[in-house]
């Protein structure tokens, strides 16, 4: 049996931009992607702390060190610039592996940068 468990989380970052006319996805500062053990193209769940919205999309690599968090395409309708969000990825693994797995959790500062 396999179950889905938390793999990585970028906790409480601020949306820096919304681009409705882009083809879709979430653009994340490359440093945050690496620190969270995520990769471009990975499916993520985005949880908006301000309004309770939840959505799924995929990661696009943003410029290093900028703190960029941009919701693109239809996802841009679910957030506003300045909203606080949580970005979560999950992994499938067998039950025994899941019992000992340690997810990667990062907590950037108010500028979406790692201290």
C-alpha positions, 0 to 999 in steps of 0.5 A: 500500500502507498500513501501520500504524505507531506514532502515539502512546505514553504510556509507563509510567503507573500504573493509578490505578483499575479499575472492573469495573462500568463499560461499558468503555474506559480513562479517561485524564487529559485533559492526557495525551490532548492531550500524546500527540496522542490523542483520546477514542474513539480505539482504543488498545492497553494493554500491562501491564508487570507481567503481560504482558497486552495488550488493545485498548479506546478512550479516555474523557477523564478530569479534567485534571491528576489523572493518572487512568488507569482501566481500565473494564469487562472490561479491569479484569480484566487490570490491578490498581491500581498496575500500570505500563502503556503506552498505544499508538495506531497510524495507517494511512498509505502507505509513503512517509508512514510513512518520515518520520512522527514519532510522539508519545511522552510519558513522564509522571512517577511521578504520571502527570503531565507534568514 
